[in-house]
Amino acid sequence: MHRRHFPTATVETFTVLMIAPTERRRDALRKGIHGKPGSELWKFVSQTDLAPESFLYGSIFFPCQGDPRPLVKKVEQATPTTTQSS
């Protein structure tokens, strides 16, 4: 449905980020949204877990059901290999 408002969007779906002031409020919101239409789009985090070092890659974002995950998956960079000439 987001394409109605954003017809030139290049992504198939989007994510709703909910930042709650406390862990208790985060968990209550997760429980309240679970099972509702579009609940799979939501990610919940407690403000107490947010920090510059954890924001993108820390496993602090909870879906409605299940374990926390990072907002962005870290891509492992391959180490360059050196070739020896004969």
PDB file as gemmi writes it, atoms N, CA and C in Angstrom:
CRYST1    1.000    1.000    1.000  90.00  90.00  90.00 P 1                      
ATOM      1  N   MET A   1       0.806  -1.200   0.000  1.00  0.00           N  
ATOM      2  CA  MET A   1       0.000   0.000   0.000  1.00  0.00           C  
ATOM      3  C   MET A   1       0.852   1.269   0.000  1.00  0.00           C  
ATOM      4  N   HIS A   2       2.133   1.157   0.411  1.00  0.00           N  
ATOM      5  CA  HIS A   2       2.959   2.367   0.422  1.00  0.00           C  
ATOM      6  C   HIS A   2       3.197   2.903  -0.983  1.00  0.00           C  
ATOM      7  N   ARG A   3       3.041   2.061  -1.990  1.00  0.00           N  
ATOM      8  CA  ARG A   3       3.237   2.515  -3.372  1.00  0.00           C  
ATOM      9  C   ARG A   3       2.121   3.469  -3.826  1.00  0.00           C  
ATOM     10  N   ARG A   4       0.985   3.459  -3.159  1.00  0.00           N  
ATOM     11  CA  ARG A   4      -0.059   4.446  -3.479  1.00  0.00           C  
ATOM     12  C   ARG A   4       0.449   5.864  -3.251  1.00  0.00           C  
ATOM     13  N   HIS A   5       1.191   6.032  -2.172  1.00  0.00           N  
ATOM     14  CA  HIS A   5       1.700   7.349  -1.807  1.00  0.00           C  
ATOM     15  C   HIS A   5       3.088   7.608  -2.389  1.00  0.00           C  
ATOM     16  N   PHE A   6       3.840   6.531  -2.602  1.00  0.00           N  
ATOM     17  CA  PHE A   6       5.206   6.651  -3.107  1.00  0.00           C  
ATOM     18  C   PHE A   6       5.375   5.717  -4.314  1.00  0.00           C  
ATOM     19  N   PRO A   7       4.791   6.052  -5.445  1.00  0.00           N  
ATOM     20  CA  PRO A   7       4.801   5.148  -6.602  1.00  0.00           C  
ATOM     21  C   PRO A   7       6.185   4.892  -7.185  1.00  0.00           C  
ATOM     22  N   THR A   8       7.140   5.747  -6.922  1.00  0.00           N  
ATOM     23  CA  THR A   8       8.478   5.539  -7.467  1.00  0.00           C  
ATOM     24  C   THR A   8       9.415   4.848  -6.478  1.00  0.00           C  
ATOM     25  N   ALA A   9       8.887   4.336  -5.375  1.00  0.00           N  
ATOM     26  CA  ALA A   9       9.717   3.651  -4.380  1.00  0.00           C  
ATOM     27  C   ALA A   9      10.419   2.457  -5.013  1.00  0.00           C  
ATOM     28  N   THR A  10      11.642   2.226  -4.581  1.00  0.00           N  
ATOM     29  CA  THR A  10      12.431   1.122  -5.135  1.00  0.00           C  
ATOM     30  C   THR A  10      12.513  -0.078  -4.205  1.00  0.00           C  
ATOM     31  N   VAL A  11      11.813  -0.036  -3.094  1.00  0.00           N  
ATOM     32  CA  VAL A  11      11.800  -1.160  -2.159  1.00  0.00           C  
ATOM     33  C   VAL A  11      10.410  -1.771  -2.124  1.00  0.00           C  
ATOM     34  N   GLU A  12      10.365  -3.068  -1.886  1.00  0.00           N  
ATOM     35  CA  GLU A  12       9.087  -3.777  -1.855  1.00  0.00           C  
ATOM     36  C   GLU A  12       8.293  -3.507  -0.588  1.00  0.00           C  
ATOM     37  N   THR A  13       8.984  -3.235   0.502  1.00  0.00           N  
ATOM     38  CA  THR A  13       8.310  -3.033   1.774  1.00  0.00           C  
ATOM     39  C   THR A  13       9.077  -1.988   2.577  1.00  0.00           C  
ATOM     40  N   PHE A  14       8.633  -1.688   3.747  1.00  0.00           N  
ATOM     41  CA  PHE A  14       9.301  -0.731   4.618  1.00  0.00           C  
ATOM     42  C   PHE A  14       9.242  -1.257   6.041  1.00  0.00           C  
ATOM     43  N   THR A  15       9.890  -0.558   6.957  1.00  0.00           N  
ATOM     44  CA  THR A  15       9.911  -0.945   8.355  1.00  0.00           C  
ATOM     45  C   THR A  15       9.428   0.223   9.203  1.00  0.00           C  
ATOM     46  N   VAL A  16       8.623  -0.091  10.198  1.00  0.00           N  
ATOM     47  CA  VAL A  16       8.183   0.905  11.175  1.00  0.00           C  
ATOM     48  C   VAL A  16       9.055   0.732  12.410  1.00  0.00           C  
ATOM     49  N   LEU A  17       9.809   1.762  12.771  1.00  0.00           N  
ATOM     50  CA  LEU A  17      10.654   1.705  13.960  1.00  0.00           C  
ATOM     51  C   LEU A  17       9.937   2.395  15.109  1.00  0.00           C  
ATOM     52  N   MET A  18       9.787   1.675  16.204  1.00  0.00           N  
ATOM     53  CA  MET A  18       9.145   2.225  17.398  1.00  0.00           C  
ATOM     54  C   MET A  18      10.180   2.299  18.506  1.00  0.00           C  
ATOM     55  N   ILE A  19      10.492   3.509  18.949  1.00  0.00           N  
ATOM     56  CA  ILE A  19      11.438   3.695  20.047  1.00  0.00           C  
ATOM     57  C   ILE A  19      10.633   3.987  21.303  1.00  0.00           C  
ATOM     58  N   ALA A  20      10.703   3.056  22.235  1.00  0.00           N  
ATOM     59  CA  ALA A  20       9.961   3.174  23.497  1.00  0.00           C  
ATOM     60  C   ALA A  20      10.905   3.701  24.581  1.00  0.00           C  
ATOM     61  N   PRO A  21      10.375   4.420  25.558  1.00  0.00           N  
ATOM     62  CA  PRO A  21      11.244   4.984  26.600  1.00  0.00           C  
ATOM     63  C   PRO A  21      11.859   3.931  27.524  1.00  0.00           C  
ATOM     64  N   THR A  22      11.180   2.792  27.711  1.00  0.00           N  
ATOM     65  CA  THR A  22      11.687   1.754  28.618  1.00  0.00           C  
ATOM     66  C   THR A  22      11.494   0.367  27.987  1.00  0.00           C  
ATOM     67  N   GLU A  23      12.190  -0.599  28.525  1.00  0.00           N  
ATOM     68  CA  GLU A  23      12.035  -1.979  28.056  1.00  0.00           C  
ATOM     69  C   GLU A  23      10.611  -2.487  28.314  1.00  0.00           C  
ATOM     70  N   ARG A  24      10.060  -2.121  29.450  1.00  0.00           N  
ATOM     71  CA  ARG A  24       8.707  -2.553  29.792  1.00  0.00           C  
ATOM     72  C   ARG A  24       7.687  -2.028  28.775  1.00  0.00           C  
ATOM     73  N   ARG A  25       7.827  -0.781  28.388  1.00  0.00           N  
ATOM     74  CA  ARG A  25       6.922  -0.195  27.392  1.00  0.00           C  
ATOM     75  C   ARG A  25       7.139  -0.848  26.020  1.00  0.00           C  
ATOM     76  N   ARG A  26       8.397  -1.106  25.663  1.00  0.00           N  
ATOM     77  CA  ARG A  26       8.708  -1.797  24.410  1.00  0.00           C  
ATOM     78  C   ARG A  26       7.990  -3.140  24.348  1.00  0.00           C  
ATOM     79  N   ASP A  27       8.089  -3.905  25.404  1.00  0.00           N  
ATOM     80  CA  ASP A  27       7.477  -5.237  25.430  1.00  0.00           C  
ATOM     81  C   ASP A  27       5.952  -5.164  25.401  1.00  0.00           C  
ATOM     82  N   ALA A  28       5.375  -4.164  26.046  1.00  0.00           N  
ATOM     83  CA  ALA A  28       3.916  -3.995  26.027  1.00  0.00           C  
ATOM     84  C   ALA A  28       3.446  -3.636  24.609  1.00  0.00           C  
ATOM     85  N   LEU A  29       4.193  -2.792  23.925  1.00  0.00           N  
ATOM     86  CA  LEU A  29       3.840  -2.413  22.555  1.00  0.00           C  
ATOM     87  C   LEU A  29       3.970  -3.603  21.603  1.00  0.00           C  
ATOM     88  N   ARG A  30       5.006  -4.392  21.770  1.00  0.00           N  
ATOM     89  CA  ARG A  30       5.173  -5.607  20.949  1.00  0.00           C  
ATOM     90  C   ARG A  30       3.962  -6.523  21.100  1.00  0.00           C  
ATOM     91  N   LYS A  31       3.559  -6.709  22.330  1.00  0.00           N  
ATOM     92  CA  LYS A  31       2.413  -7.572  22.611  1.00  0.00           C  
ATOM     93  C   LYS A  31       1.136  -6.998  22.002  1.00  0.00           C  
ATOM     94  N   GLY A  32       0.973  -5.683  22.082  1.00  0.00           N  
ATOM     95  CA  GLY A  32      -0.229  -5.043  21.562  1.00  0.00           C  
ATOM     96  C   GLY A  32      -0.321  -5.056  20.039  1.00  0.00           C  
ATOM     97  N   ILE A  33       0.804  -4.965  19.350  1.00  0.00           N  
ATOM     98  CA  ILE A  33       0.818  -4.939  17.883  1.00  0.00           C  
ATOM     99  C   ILE A  33       0.782  -6.346  17.293  1.00  0.00           C  
ATOM    100  N   HIS A  34       1.296  -7.322  18.020  1.00  0.00           N  
ATOM    101  CA  HIS A  34       1.355  -8.708  17.524  1.00  0.00           C  
ATOM    102  C   HIS A  34      -0.023  -9.192  17.062  1.00  0.00           C  
ATOM    103  N   GLY A  35      -0.059  -9.749  15.864  1.00  0.00           N  
ATOM    104  CA  GLY A  35      -1.303 -10.293  15.325  1.00  0.00           C  
ATOM    105  C   GLY A  35      -2.140  -9.292  14.537  1.00  0.00           C  
ATOM    106  N   LYS A  36      -1.778  -8.031  14.591  1.00  0.00           N  
ATOM    107  CA  LYS A  36      -2.508  -7.009  13.836  1.00  0.00           C  
ATOM    108  C   LYS A  36      -2.003  -6.995  12.389  1.00  0.00           C  
ATOM    109  N   PRO A  37      -2.818  -6.520  11.446  1.00  0.00           N  
ATOM    110  CA  PRO A  37      -2.348  -6.417  10.058  1.00  0.00           C  
ATOM    111  C   PRO A  37      -1.098  -5.534   9.979  1.00  0.00           C  
ATOM    112  N   GLY A  38      -0.088  -6.026   9.286  1.00  0.00           N  
ATOM    113  CA  GLY A  38       1.159  -5.289   9.130  1.00  0.00           C  
ATOM    114  C   GLY A  38       2.119  -5.416  10.291  1.00  0.00           C  
ATOM    115  N   SER A  39       1.818  -6.265  11.259  1.00  0.00           N  
ATOM    116  CA  SER A  39       2.682  -6.380  12.437  1.00  0.00           C  
ATOM    117  C   SER A  39       4.096  -6.846  12.086  1.00  0.00           C  
ATOM    118  N   GLU A  40       4.252  -7.534  10.961  1.00  0.00           N  
ATOM    119  CA  GLU A  40       5.579  -8.015  10.553  1.00  0.00           C  
ATOM    120  C   GLU A  40       6.490  -6.864  10.117  1.00  0.00           C  
ATOM    121  N   LEU A  41       5.943  -5.686   9.916  1.00  0.00           N  
ATOM    122  CA  LEU A  41       6.729  -4.526   9.492  1.00  0.00           C  
ATOM    123  C   LEU A  41       7.373  -3.784  10.666  1.00  0.00           C  
ATOM    124  N   TRP A  42       6.915  -4.071  11.879  1.00  0.00           N  
ATOM    125  CA  TRP A  42       7.344  -3.310  13.050  1.00  0.00           C  
ATOM    126  C   TRP A  42       8.617  -3.864  13.666  1.00  0.00           C  
ATOM    127  N   LYS A  43       9.468  -2.935  14.160  1.00  0.00           N  
ATOM    128  CA  LYS A  43      10.637  -3.267  14.968  1.00  0.00           C  
ATOM    129  C   LYS A  43      10.604  -2.332  16.176  1.00  0.00           C  
ATOM    130  N   PHE A  44      10.829  -2.901  17.342  1.00  0.00           N  
ATOM    131  CA  PHE A  44      10.733  -2.161  18.599  1.00  0.00           C  
ATOM    132  C   PHE A  44      12.084  -2.133  19.292  1.00  0.00           C  
ATOM    133  N   VAL A  45      12.411  -0.992  19.882  1.00  0.00           N  
ATOM    134  CA  VAL A  45      13.650  -0.858  20.636  1.00  0.00           C  
ATOM    135  C   VAL A  45      13.383   0.039  21.838  1.00  0.00           C  
ATOM    136  N   SER A  46      14.097  -0.229  22.906  1.00  0.00           N  
ATOM    137  CA  SER A  46      14.024   0.613  24.092  1.00  0.00           C  
ATOM    138  C   SER A  46      15.062   1.719  23.959  1.00  0.00           C  
ATOM    139  N   GLN A  47      14.692   2.911  24.349  1.00  0.00           N  
ATOM    140  CA  GLN A  47      15.626   4.032  24.296  1.00  0.00           C  
ATOM    141  C   GLN A  47      16.863   3.743  25.139  1.00  0.00           C  
ATOM    142  N   THR A  48      16.700   2.946  26.178  1.00  0.00           N  
ATOM    143  CA  THR A  48      17.836   2.612  27.050  1.00  0.00           C  
ATOM    144  C   THR A  48      18.864   1.739  26.338  1.00  0.00           C  
ATOM    145  N   ASP A  49      18.477   1.069  25.235  1.00  0.00           N  
ATOM    146  CA  ASP A  49      19.411   0.228  24.485  1.00  0.00           C  
ATOM    147  C   ASP A  49      20.102   0.965  23.345  1.00  0.00           C  
ATOM    148  N   LEU A  50      19.610   2.150  23.016  1.00  0.00           N  
ATOM    149  CA  LEU A  50      20.183   2.897  21.897  1.00  0.00           C  
ATOM    150  C   LEU A  50      21.497   3.560  22.291  1.00  0.00           C  
ATOM    151  N   ALA A  51      22.484   3.366  21.453  1.00  0.00           N  
ATOM    152  CA  ALA A  51      23.785   4.003  21.620  1.00  0.00           C  
ATOM    153  C   ALA A  51      24.416   4.080  20.228  1.00  0.00           C  
ATOM    154  N   PRO A  52      25.309   5.012  20.001  1.00  0.00           N  
ATOM    155  CA  PRO A  52      25.913   5.110  18.675  1.00  0.00           C  
ATOM    156  C   PRO A  52      26.526   3.798  18.192  1.00  0.00           C  
ATOM    157  N   GLU A  53      27.145   3.050  19.092  1.00  0.00           N  
ATOM    158  CA  GLU A  53      27.803   1.800  18.690  1.00  0.00           C  
ATOM    159  C   GLU A  53      26.829   0.642  18.479  1.00  0.00           C  
ATOM    160  N   SER A  54      25.602   0.752  18.981  1.00  0.00           N  
ATOM    161  CA  SER A  54      24.642  -0.355  18.836  1.00  0.00           C  
ATOM    162  C   SER A  54      23.529  -0.073  17.835  1.00  0.00           C  
ATOM    163  N   PHE A  55      23.380   1.186  17.406  1.00  0.00           N  
ATOM    164  CA  PHE A  55      22.215   1.560  16.617  1.00  0.00           C  
ATOM    165  C   PHE A  55      22.055   0.752  15.328  1.00  0.00           C  
ATOM    166  N   LEU A  56      23.058   0.629  14.519  1.00  0.00           N  
ATOM    167  CA  LEU A  56      22.909  -0.079  13.248  1.00  0.00           C  
ATOM    168  C   LEU A  56      23.130  -1.578  13.370  1.00  0.00           C  
ATOM    169  N   TYR A  57      24.177  -1.976  14.094  1.00  0.00           N  
ATOM    170  CA  TYR A  57      24.596  -3.375  14.061  1.00  0.00           C  
ATOM    171  C   TYR A  57      24.332  -4.168  15.338  1.00  0.00           C  
ATOM    172  N   GLY A  58      23.839  -3.529  16.382  1.00  0.00           N  
ATOM    173  CA  GLY A  58      23.552  -4.248  17.624  1.00  0.00           C  
ATOM    174  C   GLY A  58      22.225  -4.991  17.542  1.00  0.00           C  
ATOM    175  N   SER A  59      22.152  -6.139  18.142  1.00  0.00           N  
ATOM    176  CA  SER A  59      20.907  -6.921  18.161  1.00  0.00           C  
ATOM    177  C   SER A  59      19.988  -6.363  19.245  1.00  0.00           C  
ATOM    178  N   ILE A  60      19.394  -5.202  18.949  1.00  0.00           N  
ATOM    179  CA  ILE A  60      18.548  -4.511  19.926  1.00  0.00           C  
ATOM    180  C   ILE A  60      17.142  -4.254  19.403  1.00  0.00           C  
ATOM    181  N   PHE A  61      16.865  -4.584  18.143  1.00  0.00           N  
ATOM    182  CA  PHE A  61      15.562  -4.326  17.541  1.00  0.00           C  
ATOM    183  C   PHE A  61      14.720  -5.596  17.558  1.00  0.00           C  
ATOM    184  N   PHE A  62      13.604  -5.545  18.269  1.00  0.00           N  
ATOM    185  CA  PHE A  62      12.737  -6.700  18.440  1.00  0.00           C  
ATOM    186  C   PHE A  62      11.586  -6.673  17.435  1.00  0.00           C  
ATOM    187  N   PRO A  63      11.337  -7.799  16.756  1.00  0.00           N  
ATOM    188  CA  PRO A  63      10.092  -7.894  15.988  1.00  0.00           C  
ATOM    189  C   PRO A  63       8.951  -8.133  16.983  1.00  0.00           C  
ATOM    190  N   CYS A  64       7.724  -8.240  16.500  1.00  0.00           N  
ATOM    191  CA  CYS A  64       6.601  -8.499  17.414  1.00  0.00           C  
ATOM    192  C   CYS A  64       6.780  -9.813  18.159  1.00  0.00           C  
ATOM    193  N   GLN A  65       7.388 -10.762  17.505  1.00  0.00           N  
ATOM    194  CA  GLN A  65       7.595 -12.070  18.120  1.00  0.00           C  
ATOM    195  C   GLN A  65       8.978 -12.557  17.741  1.00  0.00           C  
ATOM    196  N   GLY A  66       9.729 -13.028  18.699  1.00  0.00           N  
ATOM    197  CA  GLY A  66      11.047 -13.568  18.413  1.00  0.00           C  
ATOM    198  C   GLY A  66      12.163 -12.773  19.067  1.00  0.00           C  
ATOM    199  N   ASP A  67      13.363 -13.135  18.687  1.00  0.00           N  
ATOM    200  CA  ASP A  67      14.564 -12.560  19.283  1.00  0.00           C  
ATOM    201  C   ASP A  67      14.955 -11.251  18.605  1.00  0.00           C  
ATOM    202  N   PRO A  68      15.700 -10.418  19.331  1.00  0.00           N  
ATOM    203  CA  PRO A  68      16.144  -9.149  18.745  1.00  0.00           C  
ATOM    204  C   PRO A  68      17.146  -9.382  17.624  1.00  0.00           C  
ATOM    205  N   ARG A  69      17.175  -8.432  16.698  1.00  0.00           N  
ATOM    206  CA  ARG A  69      18.066  -8.499  15.545  1.00  0.00           C  
ATOM    207  C   ARG A  69      18.671  -7.120  15.329  1.00  0.00           C  
ATOM    208  N   PRO A  70      19.751  -7.061  14.578  1.00  0.00           N  
ATOM    209  CA  PRO A  70      20.287  -5.737  14.231  1.00  0.00           C  
ATOM    210  C   PRO A  70      19.408  -5.077  13.172  1.00  0.00           C  
ATOM    211  N   LEU A  71      19.465  -3.779  13.097  1.00  0.00           N  
ATOM    212  CA  LEU A  71      18.731  -3.035  12.079  1.00  0.00           C  
ATOM    213  C   LEU A  71      19.341  -3.296  10.699  1.00  0.00           C  
ATOM    214  N   VAL A  72      20.667  -3.384  10.663  1.00  0.00           N  
ATOM    215  CA  VAL A  72      21.396  -3.645   9.422  1.00  0.00           C  
ATOM    216  C   VAL A  72      22.319  -4.834   9.645  1.00  0.00           C  
ATOM    217  N   LYS A  73      22.291  -5.779   8.717  1.00  0.00           N  
ATOM    218  CA  LYS A  73      23.200  -6.920   8.811  1.00  0.00           C  
ATOM    219  C   LYS A  73      24.588  -6.478   8.387  1.00  0.00           C  
ATOM    220  N   LYS A  74      25.560  -6.835   9.193  1.00  0.00           N  
ATOM    221  CA  LYS A  74      26.934  -6.483   8.887  1.00  0.00           C  
ATOM    222  C   LYS A  74      27.446  -7.388   7.775  1.00  0.00           C  
ATOM    223  N   VAL A  75      28.073  -6.786   6.795  1.00  0.00           N  
ATOM    224  CA  VAL A  75      28.664  -7.554   5.697  1.00  0.00           C  
ATOM    225  C   VAL A  75      30.134  -7.740   6.022  1.00  0.00           C  
ATOM    226  N   GLU A  76      30.521  -8.995   6.077  1.00  0.00           N  
ATOM    227  CA  GLU A  76      31.924  -9.307   6.351  1.00  0.00           C  
ATOM    228  C   GLU A  76      32.739  -8.991   5.108  1.00  0.00           C  
ATOM    229  N   GLN A  77      33.813  -8.239   5.307  1.00  0.00           N  
ATOM    230  CA  GLN A  77      34.670  -7.913   4.179  1.00  0.00           C  
ATOM    231  C   GLN A  77      35.749  -8.972   4.051  1.00  0.00           C  
ATOM    232  N   ALA A  78      35.963  -9.405   2.827  1.00  0.00           N  
ATOM    233  CA  ALA A  78      37.004 -10.387   2.574  1.00  0.00           C  
ATOM    234  C   ALA A  78      38.359  -9.704   2.680  1.00  0.00           C  
ATOM    235  N   THR A  79      39.313 -10.421   3.246  1.00  0.00           N  
ATOM    236  CA  THR A  79      40.645  -9.869   3.317  1.00  0.00           C  
ATOM    237  C   THR A  79      41.337 -10.084   1.981  1.00  0.00           C  
ATOM    238  N   PRO A  80      42.030  -9.091   1.513  1.00  0.00           N  
ATOM    239  CA  PRO A  80      42.688  -9.246   0.212  1.00  0.00           C  
ATOM    240  C   PRO A  80      43.772 -10.296   0.282  1.00  0.00           C  
ATOM    241  N   THR A  81      43.861 -11.077  -0.757  1.00  0.00           N  
ATOM    242  CA  THR A  81      44.908 -12.093  -0.834  1.00  0.00           C  
ATOM    243  C   THR A  81      46.022 -11.574  -1.723  1.00  0.00           C  
ATOM    244  N   THR A  82      47.202 -11.956  -1.389  1.00  0.00           N  
ATOM    245  CA  THR A  82      48.337 -11.529  -2.199  1.00  0.00           C  
ATOM    246  C   THR A  82      48.759 -12.686  -3.083  1.00  0.00           C  
ATOM    247  N   THR A  83      49.159 -12.367  -4.266  1.00  0.00           N  
ATOM    248  CA  THR A  83      49.637 -13.405  -5.178  1.00  0.00           C  
ATOM    249  C   THR A  83      51.144 -13.273  -5.312  1.00  0.00           C  
ATOM    250  N   GLN A  84      51.783 -14.391  -5.370  1.00  0.00           N  
ATOM    251  CA  GLN A  84      53.222 -14.389  -5.502  1.00  0.00           C  
ATOM    252  C   GLN A  84      53.593 -14.649  -6.947  1.00  0.00           C  
ATOM    253  N   SER A  85      54.534 -13.876  -7.456  1.00  0.00           N  
ATOM    254  CA  SER A  85      54.980 -14.147  -8.824  1.00  0.00           C  
ATOM    255  C   SER A  85      56.168 -15.086  -8.804  1.00  0.00           C  
ATOM    256  N   SER A  86      56.253 -15.889  -9.817  1.00  0.00           N  
ATOM    257  CA  SER A  86      57.328 -16.870  -9.905  1.00  0.00           C  
ATOM    258  C   SER A  86      58.556 -16.266 -10.492  1.00  0.00           C  
TER     259      SER A  86                                                      
END                                                                             
